[in-house]
Amino acid sequence: TVVAMHHPPFRSGIEHMDQIGLREGGDELARILLRHSQVRRLICGHLHRPIFSVWGGVPALTVPSTAHQIALDWREEGLTAWRSEPPGFGVHLLGEDGHIVSHVAASGDYGPAHPF
């Protein structure tokens, strides 16, 4: 099981985004996740950055936006801004054994692959 939601239940440290994040129910969600071991991943939006955490014992992540990225600024009075960082997306591969591997990839044309 993968749980997908827009506002992540965890704080990112980007204060202006956390202020408009999940306002209620985060602790209850953690208790639910702890009771349901079939939940393998919690994927979230809102933050326009690759961020990894654990919530309710479940690996949780956000990925870059396909548009702009939120400026990475951890100051309490941090800048409310976006940056023209490369767009990106997440891909989650489900194995036959139920194991999930999550990849975060930049999108765009960065030239051909080069052998090592």
N, C-alpha and C positions, 0 to 999 in steps of 0.2 A: 504494500500500500504506500502510495505517495500522497501526502497532503500538500495541496497548493493553496496559497493565500496571498493577498496583495501586501498588507502591512505585516512585517515580521513581528513576532512576539518578543524578540530580544532587542536590547538597545545596541545601536551601532557605534555610539560615541560621536556621531555627527548630530549635534544637538538640535539644529533646526529641523532635521528630518525625524529625529526621535520624538520631538514635540507634536508632530502630526502623524505619528505612528499608531500602532494598535493601542487603543486607550483602555479597553476593558477585556477581560477574559484570558489574558496571557497565562496567568497562574493556573486557571482551570484547564486550559489547553495542555499545559505541562502535565497535570495530573492525569488527564485522559490518555496522553501519549505514553506515560509510564505504565498504564494498564493494558496497552495494546502493542505487544511485541512485534506484530506483523507490519507496523509502520516503519518503513526503511529510510524515508527521506521527507524533510519538510522544506519545500521550495517556496520562496517568497519574492515579491517584486518590490516596488516603491523606492528602493535605495539607489538604483542605477549604478551599482558598484559590485565587484566580486567580494563578498563577505561570507565568512564561514563561522558557524557557531554550533552549539548543541542545545536543544531545548527539549525538556522532558525525556532526556536520554536518546534523542533522535538527532542525527546529523542534520543541520539546517544551513541553508545558503540562499544568498541572493546573487544575481549575476549582472553583468553590465547590460545597459540598455542598448537597443538597436539604434537609438538616437544619441543624445548627449549623456554625459556622465556627471553625477553630482561631485562637486569639488570636495576633495578629502581634506577636511579641516576639523580637528578635534577640539579646538578651543571652545570654551563655553559660549563666547560671544562670536563664534566662527562665522565666516562669510557665508551668506546664503547665495550660492552661485552654482553654475554648471560649467563644465569644461568640454572642449572638443577633443576628448580622448577617443581612441578607437571604439567603434560600436562593437557589441558582442552579444553572446547568447550562451545558453547552457544546453547540453545534451546529456541525457541520463540513459545509460545502457542497462537493461535488465537481463541478468543472466538466467539460465534455466534453473539454477538453484535458488533464485529469488534475491541474489546479491545485486546491488545497484552500484554502478560506478558513474560518477558525475564529472563531466568535462566542462570547462569554461573556455570558450574560444572567441578570438577577435574575428569580426567579419570585415571583409574588404579585400582588395587586391594588393597583396604584399609580395607579388612575384611568385615564381615557381618554387617547388620544394627542391632543396639541394641535398644530395647525398653527403653523408659524413665522410 
